[in-house]
Structure formats: C-alpha cells, structure tokens
C-alpha cells in the first residue's frame, strides 16, 4: 500500500505512503540516516514543509520525492499534472484517504466529508452540494460576505486610525489572522445560521480559533511520529496529545452549543425547513426528516468541524496569498485590479454578478491559487499496485 499527497509548486502534489520503496528510477530520495531516515530534515523543516518538499522536487527536475520515516510507510510526493488527474479523478477508487489519515484526524474531523471515503463521503457530498448552488451563492452567501467585508474594513481602518492618533508613523496587522476571523464569522453565518463576531473581538470565537489552530498543528505533527508513539501518548494523554485532549473539549463544547441552538430554533418553528435558502445544518435536519432518520449530535459535530475547515482555512489562506502577491510579488497589478472593480461595482459592495464580469480579478485569483494552493498537500493511500501516467510504479 502507498499513500499519495498532493499540492506542491503550483499544483496539488500527491504523497504516497509506501510499504517499500518503488524500484523504478527517477525518484528523488533525500540522504537520510540509518534507522532515523529523513526524520531530522523533516522535523527541521516541519513549519515550511511544503516549500522544502517543493524545492526538493524542483531541484530533481520535478521527479517524485520519496521520504522515509521510522515506524511509517514510505511517502512519495508527486506533482505531475497527469499523475494528479489519475489519482484524484480517473482512478480515485484505488486511492482513498485511507485509515492512516483517518486515524490521525479522527478527533478533529471524525467521520466528516474531509475524513471519509466511499458511501459516507458520497452522502455528505449529496447533502451539502445544495448549499453551493448558484442561487445560494447569489442570495445567501453574497450578503453575508458583504456584511463581514464591511466589518473587516472597519477593523483595519480603526487600527490605522488608532495608530495615527497615537502618533505612530506605521501600524502592523496580522493579515492572516484577520482573514481567518473574517472567513470564520462568514462560514458560521452561512453554514450554521450562527452570528459570530470574532472579527470584533468576540472572546468565544477568538478562543475557538486559537485552540483549533493548535489542535490542527498537533494532528499535523503526527505525520512525523511513529504511529505507536503518538497513539500511546494519546491514550496516556501525555505531552502534546494531552494538550490535544483538553483542546478538543473546548472545541466540542463550542460546536455542540451551535447544534443545540439550531435544533431548538427548528423545533420552535419547523416551517424553517421548508425554505429554499437553508443553511448547512438545516439541510442535514431536512434530509434526516425526509428519510425518516435522525442524525446524532456526534454526526452533526463532524459536519460542523469539517465545514469550518472548508469555509475558514482554505478561503483565508487564498486571501492571504493574494495579499502577499500584491504586496511582494506583483504590486503593479493593484491599479489594474482596482480599476476593474470600480468599473463594475463602483465604491460600494461587490455583488455576485459584478464579480462574474471582472476578468482581471478572476484571472489574478486563479493564478495566485495555482502558484500558492490553499490546500497544498492531499494524502491518498494506494490500495492496489498501479502505475501512474508518468511511469512511476506504486504499491
């Protein structure tokens, strides 16, 4: 079996966990140490692993990168577009997420859409897809993002004004933290019908995000540890795994409160499930009612956690990269983008229809996502021996 990760150097790279190294040539094998393998180099570059792996692949003419860690299956990082198409689409059934990834993310994502395969994944996709129709984008999401954009602008302008009042020549802002709060508040309104004001300093929302980011980092760190080691530490609640257990109690309490509140609102007025513009939780409640099935709170918890990731992390990362490109890589584009925005939306809110007319803005966004993917790595397990279009044999 092998596991594939995706998303390096402007595409999604795949990383394959392998029981043994592929015998085919062309694989870039870092110079690891006996027994320890690539543990030291992987640990030293953990916080910038996407860039580190990408540089390794690039330096070897974009050949796959093999990484070996003690107590783990071998990983292969691949980035060839034909290989990505093959693994993610053409032969997706042979490359599921698999139990290794599922176990590492179980506390955070449970059985949600980003941590499931097969029928469970298909059910999540069927129910949630109704929330992403053109009608929902235009009539529900549009005004939510407009409202929270105005709050974001007020926060930025307020910070700059306070700095000026204090006689400071400059003011610094953590753009990614602001974008995280912006998208968190937005997805909570869109998907769960919950008003969160973390952009404005709401303590519970800010705490949730801080704890969530820490738990996410701990779960990611499991990729470098032998399975038996972190699983034993989790069982005994030692070190970071003990911190993870405490953090998950905070996250679960917050999410279960969202579920209880939404349930109470629907029980008080069942007619809310008859509308065409339903939030995500309402879609699940409606699906359960129509199928004569009641989803447990644990099942709905997994739904909420997965879509917080979908709505917060990916969008915030994309916005942060866009700002980085405008500030550090291509500042000359700012005038062109602003001119196009003003041409179609003036100085007011940008509507869904306005955005569709913005050719340069759309191209800028897509190119930024191509160069700096918001989801840079995607892990897949190879179930049966196969050969990728590039000629690489995987098992």
C-alpha positions as CSV (number, residue, x, y, z in Angstrom):
1,X,0.0,0.0,0.0
2,X,1.1,3.5,-0.7
3,X,-0.3,6.9,0.2
4,X,-0.3,9.9,-2.1
5,X,-0.1,13.6,-1.1
6,X,-0.8,16.4,-3.4
7,X,-0.1,20.1,-3.9
8,X,3.4,21.3,-4.5
9,X,4.8,24.0,-6.8
10,X,1.5,25.4,-8.1
11,X,-0.4,22.2,-8.4
12,X,-1.7,19.6,-5.9
13,X,1.1,17.3,-5.1
14,X,0.3,13.8,-4.0
15,X,2.2,12.0,-1.3
16,X,2.2,8.2,-1.2
17,X,2.8,6.1,1.9
18,X,4.6,3.0,0.6
19,X,5.4,-0.3,2.3
20,X,8.6,-0.3,0.4
21,X,10.5,2.0,-2.0
22,X,9.5,1.8,-5.6
23,X,12.1,0.2,-7.7
24,X,11.5,2.4,-10.7
25,X,14.1,5.1,-11.4
26,X,13.6,8.9,-11.3
27,X,12.6,9.1,-7.7
28,X,14.3,11.8,-5.6
29,X,15.5,10.1,-2.4
30,X,16.9,12.5,0.3
31,X,20.0,11.4,2.0
32,X,18.5,10.0,5.2
33,X,20.3,8.5,8.2
34,X,20.2,4.8,9.1
35,X,17.1,3.9,11.2
36,X,16.2,7.6,11.5
37,X,15.7,8.0,7.8
38,X,14.5,11.6,6.9
39,X,13.3,12.4,10.4
40,X,15.8,15.1,11.2
41,X,15.4,17.0,7.9
42,X,11.6,16.6,8.0
43,X,11.4,17.9,11.6
44,X,13.7,20.9,11.0
45,X,11.5,21.9,8.0
46,X,8.2,21.0,9.5
47,X,6.8,24.6,9.6
48,X,7.7,25.1,5.9
49,X,7.4,21.5,4.7
50,X,5.5,22.4,1.5
51,X,8.3,24.8,0.4
52,X,11.0,22.3,1.5
53,X,9.4,19.4,-0.4
54,X,8.7,21.6,-3.4
55,X,12.3,22.7,-3.6
56,X,13.5,19.1,-3.5
57,X,11.1,18.1,-6.3
58,X,12.1,21.2,-8.4
59,X,15.8,20.5,-7.9
60,X,15.3,17.0,-9.3
61,X,13.5,18.1,-12.5
62,X,10.1,17.6,-10.9
63,X,10.6,13.9,-10.3
64,X,8.7,12.3,-7.3
65,X,10.2,12.8,-3.9
66,X,10.5,9.7,-1.6
67,X,10.5,10.3,2.2
68,X,11.2,7.6,4.8
69,X,10.4,8.0,8.5
70,X,10.8,5.3,11.2
71,X,7.7,3.3,12.0
72,X,5.9,4.6,8.9
73,X,5.2,3.6,5.4
74,X,7.3,5.3,2.8
75,X,5.9,8.6,1.4
76,X,6.1,9.6,-2.2
77,X,5.4,13.2,-3.2
78,X,4.3,13.6,-6.8
79,X,3.3,16.7,-8.7
80,X,3.0,15.8,-12.4
81,X,-0.4,17.0,-13.6
82,X,-1.2,13.7,-15.3
83,X,-0.5,11.8,-12.1
84,X,-2.7,14.1,-10.1
85,X,-5.6,13.7,-12.6
86,X,-5.1,9.9,-12.5
87,X,-5.1,9.7,-8.7
88,X,-7.7,12.3,-7.8
89,X,-10.2,11.6,-10.6
90,X,-9.5,8.8,-13.1
91,X,-8.6,6.0,-10.6
92,X,-9.9,7.7,-7.4
93,X,-11.4,4.5,-6.1
94,X,-7.9,3.0,-5.8
95,X,-6.6,6.0,-3.9
96,X,-8.8,6.7,-0.9
97,X,-7.8,8.8,2.1
98,X,-7.4,5.5,4.0
99,X,-7.2,4.5,7.6
100,X,-3.8,6.1,8.3
101,X,-5.1,9.6,7.5
102,X,-8.5,9.0,9.1
103,X,-6.9,7.9,12.4
104,X,-4.6,11.0,12.6
105,X,-7.5,13.4,12.1
106,X,-10.2,11.5,13.9
107,X,-10.5,13.8,16.9
108,X,-10.8,16.9,14.7
109,X,-12.8,15.7,11.7
110,X,-14.5,12.5,12.9
111,X,-16.4,10.9,10.0
112,X,-17.0,14.2,8.2
113,X,-16.6,14.8,4.5
114,X,-12.9,15.5,4.6
115,X,-12.1,12.4,6.6
116,X,-14.3,9.8,5.0
117,X,-14.4,7.6,1.9
118,X,-17.0,5.7,-0.1
119,X,-20.7,5.8,0.8
120,X,-20.1,8.1,3.8
121,X,-18.3,10.7,1.6
122,X,-21.0,10.4,-1.1
123,X,-23.8,11.1,1.5
124,X,-22.0,14.2,2.8
125,X,-21.4,15.5,-0.7
126,X,-25.0,14.9,-1.8
127,X,-26.5,16.8,1.2
128,X,-24.0,19.7,1.3
129,X,-24.0,20.3,-2.5
130,X,-27.3,22.0,-2.3
131,X,-25.7,24.8,-0.3
132,X,-23.3,25.7,-3.2
133,X,-25.8,26.2,-6.0
134,X,-25.8,29.5,-7.9
135,X,-28.9,30.6,-6.2
136,X,-27.4,30.0,-2.8
137,X,-24.3,31.9,-3.8
138,X,-26.2,34.9,-5.0
139,X,-29.0,35.1,-2.4
140,X,-27.5,33.8,0.8
141,X,-23.7,33.9,0.7
142,X,-23.5,37.3,-1.1
143,X,-24.9,39.4,1.6
144,X,-23.1,37.5,4.3
145,X,-19.7,38.2,2.8
146,X,-20.7,41.8,2.0
147,X,-21.6,42.4,5.7
148,X,-18.5,40.8,7.0
149,X,-16.3,42.6,4.5
150,X,-17.6,45.9,5.8
151,X,-16.7,44.8,9.4
152,X,-13.2,43.8,8.2
153,X,-12.7,47.2,6.6
154,X,-13.8,48.9,9.7
155,X,-11.4,46.9,11.8
156,X,-8.5,47.7,9.5
157,X,-9.4,51.4,9.3
158,X,-9.9,51.6,13.0
159,X,-6.4,50.1,13.7
160,X,-4.8,52.6,11.3
161,X,-6.7,55.5,12.8
162,X,-5.7,54.5,16.4
163,X,-2.0,54.3,15.3
164,X,-2.3,57.8,13.8
165,X,-3.9,59.2,16.9
166,X,-1.1,57.7,19.0
167,X,1.4,59.5,16.8
168,X,2.8,56.3,15.2
169,X,4.1,56.5,11.6
170,X,3.2,52.9,10.9
171,X,0.9,50.2,12.1
172,X,1.2,46.4,11.7
173,X,-1.7,44.0,11.2
174,X,-1.7,40.2,11.1
175,X,-3.5,39.8,7.8
176,X,-3.9,36.1,8.0
177,X,-5.4,36.3,11.5
178,X,-7.9,38.9,10.2
179,X,-8.8,36.8,7.2
180,X,-9.2,33.7,9.5
181,X,-11.7,35.6,11.6
182,X,-13.5,37.1,8.6
183,X,-14.0,33.7,7.0
184,X,-14.8,32.0,10.3
185,X,-17.6,34.5,11.1
186,X,-18.8,34.2,7.5
187,X,-19.0,30.4,7.4
188,X,-20.7,30.2,10.8
189,X,-23.5,32.5,9.4
190,X,-23.7,30.7,6.0
191,X,-23.5,27.1,7.2
192,X,-24.9,27.1,10.7
193,X,-27.1,30.2,10.9
194,X,-25.0,31.4,13.8
195,X,-23.8,35.0,14.3
196,X,-20.2,35.1,15.5
197,X,-18.3,38.4,15.9
198,X,-14.7,37.2,16.3
199,X,-13.5,40.0,13.9
200,X,-14.8,42.4,16.5
201,X,-13.1,40.6,19.4
202,X,-15.8,38.1,20.4
203,X,-13.9,36.1,23.1
204,X,-15.5,32.7,22.5
205,X,-15.0,32.9,18.7
206,X,-11.4,34.0,19.1
207,X,-10.7,31.3,21.7
208,X,-12.2,28.6,19.4
209,X,-9.9,29.6,16.5
210,X,-6.8,29.7,18.7
211,X,-7.5,26.3,20.2
212,X,-8.5,24.9,16.8
213,X,-5.2,26.0,15.2
214,X,-3.2,24.4,17.9
215,X,-5.1,21.1,17.7
216,X,-4.7,21.2,13.9
217,X,-0.9,21.6,14.3
218,X,-0.7,18.7,16.8
219,X,-2.7,16.5,14.4
220,X,-0.3,17.5,11.6
221,X,2.7,16.7,13.8
222,X,1.6,13.1,13.9
223,X,2.8,12.8,10.3
224,X,6.4,12.7,11.6
225,X,5.9,10.4,14.5
226,X,5.7,6.6,14.5
227,X,2.1,5.6,14.8
228,X,2.6,3.6,18.0
229,X,4.3,6.6,19.7
230,X,1.7,9.3,19.3
231,X,-1.1,6.8,19.8
232,X,0.4,5.7,23.1
233,X,0.8,9.3,24.1
234,X,-2.8,10.0,23.1
235,X,-4.0,7.1,25.2
236,X,-2.0,8.3,28.2
237,X,-2.7,12.0,27.5
238,X,0.9,12.9,27.6
239,X,2.7,15.9,26.1
240,X,1.1,17.5,23.0
241,X,-1.5,14.7,23.0
242,X,-2.7,15.7,26.4
243,X,-3.0,19.2,25.2
244,X,-5.0,17.9,22.2
245,X,-7.4,16.2,24.5
246,X,-8.0,19.4,26.5
247,X,-8.3,21.5,23.3
248,X,-10.9,19.1,21.8
249,X,-13.1,19.5,24.9
250,X,-13.2,23.3,24.2
251,X,-13.8,22.8,20.5
252,X,-16.6,20.2,21.1
253,X,-18.4,22.3,23.7
254,X,-18.5,25.3,21.2
255,X,-19.7,23.1,18.3
256,X,-22.3,21.3,20.4
257,X,-23.7,24.6,21.5
258,X,-24.2,25.6,17.9
259,X,-26.0,22.3,17.2
260,X,-28.3,22.6,20.3
261,X,-29.2,26.2,19.4
262,X,-30.0,25.4,15.8
263,X,-32.1,22.4,16.9
264,X,-34.1,24.5,19.4
265,X,-34.8,27.1,16.7
266,X,-36.1,24.4,14.2
267,X,-38.2,22.7,16.9
268,X,-39.8,26.1,17.7
269,X,-40.5,26.7,14.1
270,X,-40.4,23.6,11.9
271,X,-41.5,25.6,8.8
272,X,-38.0,27.0,8.6
273,X,-37.0,23.7,6.9
274,X,-39.4,24.4,4.0
275,X,-37.5,27.3,2.6
276,X,-35.2,27.1,-0.4
277,X,-32.4,29.1,1.2
278,X,-31.3,26.7,4.0
279,X,-28.0,26.8,6.0
280,X,-26.0,23.6,6.1
281,X,-27.2,22.3,9.4
282,X,-30.8,22.8,8.2
283,X,-30.1,20.8,5.1
284,X,-29.0,17.9,7.3
285,X,-32.0,18.2,9.5
286,X,-34.3,18.3,6.4
287,X,-32.5,15.3,4.8
288,X,-32.9,13.3,8.0
289,X,-36.6,14.2,8.3
290,X,-37.3,13.3,4.7
291,X,-35.5,10.0,5.0
292,X,-37.0,9.2,8.4
293,X,-33.6,9.4,10.0
294,X,-32.3,11.5,12.9
295,X,-28.7,12.4,12.8
296,X,-26.9,12.2,16.2
297,X,-25.2,15.2,17.7
298,X,-21.9,13.4,17.2
299,X,-22.5,13.1,13.5
300,X,-23.5,16.7,13.2
301,X,-20.4,17.7,15.2
302,X,-18.3,16.2,12.5
303,X,-20.3,18.1,9.9
304,X,-19.7,21.4,11.6
305,X,-16.0,20.8,12.2
306,X,-15.4,19.8,8.6
307,X,-17.1,22.8,7.1
308,X,-15.4,25.2,9.5
309,X,-12.2,24.0,7.8
310,X,-13.7,24.2,4.4
311,X,-15.1,27.7,4.9
312,X,-12.4,29.2,7.1
313,X,-8.9,27.8,6.4
314,X,-8.9,27.5,2.6
315,X,-10.5,30.9,1.9
316,X,-8.4,32.7,4.4
317,X,-5.2,31.1,3.0
318,X,-6.2,32.1,-0.5
319,X,-6.9,35.7,0.6
320,X,-3.6,35.9,2.4
321,X,-1.7,34.6,-0.6
322,X,-3.5,37.2,-2.8
323,X,-2.4,40.0,-0.4
324,X,1.2,38.6,-0.4
325,X,1.3,38.6,-4.2
326,X,0.0,42.2,-4.4
327,X,2.4,43.5,-1.8
328,X,5.6,41.5,-2.5
329,X,5.4,39.9,-5.9
330,X,3.4,42.0,-8.3
331,X,2.4,45.4,-6.8
332,X,2.0,46.8,-10.3
333,X,-1.3,44.8,-10.6
334,X,-3.1,46.7,-7.9
335,X,-4.0,49.7,-10.2
336,X,-5.4,47.3,-12.9
337,X,-7.5,45.3,-10.3
338,X,-8.9,48.4,-8.6
339,X,-9.8,50.0,-11.9
340,X,-11.8,46.9,-12.9
341,X,-13.5,46.7,-9.5
342,X,-14.6,50.3,-9.7
343,X,-15.7,49.9,-13.2
344,X,-18.2,47.2,-12.3
345,X,-19.0,47.8,-8.7
346,X,-18.2,51.5,-8.0
347,X,-17.3,52.2,-4.4
348,X,-20.0,50.0,-2.9
349,X,-20.4,46.3,-2.2
350,X,-19.4,43.8,-4.9
351,X,-22.2,41.6,-6.0
352,X,-22.1,38.0,-7.4
353,X,-23.0,39.4,-10.8
354,X,-20.4,42.1,-10.5
355,X,-17.7,39.6,-9.8
356,X,-18.5,37.5,-12.8
357,X,-17.6,40.5,-15.1
358,X,-14.2,41.0,-13.5
359,X,-11.8,39.2,-15.9
360,X,-8.6,40.5,-14.5
361,X,-9.6,40.0,-10.8
362,X,-10.7,36.4,-11.6
363,X,-7.5,35.6,-13.5
364,X,-5.4,37.1,-10.7
365,X,-7.2,35.0,-8.1
366,X,-6.9,31.7,-10.1
367,X,-3.3,32.3,-10.9
368,X,-2.5,33.0,-7.2
369,X,-4.2,29.8,-6.2
370,X,-2.2,27.9,-8.9
371,X,1.1,29.3,-7.6
372,X,0.2,29.1,-3.9
373,X,-2.5,26.4,-3.5
374,X,-4.7,27.0,-0.4
375,X,-4.6,23.2,0.1
376,X,-1.0,22.3,-0.8
377,X,-0.9,18.7,0.2
378,X,-3.5,15.9,-0.2
379,X,-2.9,12.5,1.2
380,X,-4.0,9.3,-0.5
381,X,-3.5,5.6,0.0
382,X,-2.7,3.3,-2.8
383,X,-4.9,0.2,-2.3
384,X,-3.7,-2.0,-5.2
385,X,-0.4,-1.9,-7.2
386,X,-0.6,0.6,-10.0
387,X,1.4,2.6,-12.5
388,X,0.9,6.3,-12.7
389,X,0.8,8.0,-16.2
390,X,4.4,9.4,-15.6
391,X,5.6,5.7,-15.4
392,X,6.0,5.6,-11.6
393,X,5.1,2.2,-10.1
394,X,3.2,2.5,-6.8
395,X,2.1,-0.2,-4.4
